[in-house]
């Protein structure tokens, strides 16, 4: 039986349509039953110490042409907040604009996005926070300067009128708040339920984290397949290889030379850079571009090599920006592989010319 951190997590693996849905249903259940959890959640959603008047909750309700994971209502059944539960899935085409526009603009209201801590920490271009802001801006919804710049686990901004608030935070931050509140109130049943939800969230985050080894290997396979499909790579006769605890690599031809898209476990531990494009002095007779040419053409983008590899090897770090979901991360890897290929051989992959003239 697969290891799970909670009974809820184990059940969700086998029977729930999706762990995001299961986590949202569990959160809705806890908030609906526990007064201490609900009061803490109201404080968390509020701004300047003023709690939002949340009284009831509903999941998967059609709102403005979309289905937010959870809608929050006041005593008069008016919307006061929407919650979107994310683990590693990308934003849908309607997120967050449809939810933002469904919030009232004449009183305080909040759109809360829950995500893994690493997706919350990212603030750079392409991060989850950046995508949320950019989509709202393109829909003509400007936000105030970002609150809590010093915090990595929570970021928030408000609409220009100061009424609507966008919040991005981690599952840990919210669940820790709920756990503390229910414990202080001696709400033992709610404490147990929050712990169950914590187990589900942590299992889902770890299992589907793109940089976990098994998932990163799948990303490598999918990226190489994509680049092969676009015509810039060739995998004929080349597969995978590596050493236990040292590295794992998918080998292929790129820009007229054999290379490996490599997970380097030492670099992952020491430099927090697990993924590298690796060129070495291969005796392959079909390599029509010399290693020196590869180094010269890539220039500074090749960067310093890995010190535990031969000095002649060319190693290109493949950056995995914090905050990206799997699809966005795959797109980023593919884009970098194609950039390298076109830099080495800008007109057409060398192996295509070889096949044409051979």
Helices and strands as residue ranges (DSSP letters): H 7-15, H 19-33, H 35-45, E 56-63, E 66-73, E 79-85, H 97-102, E 109-115, H 117-121, H 128-138, E 154-158, E 164-170, H 171-184, H 188-208, H 213-230, E 233-234, E 240-243, E 247-254, E 257-264, H 265-271, E 275-279, H 291-298, G 299-302, E 314-317, H 326-344, H 350-357
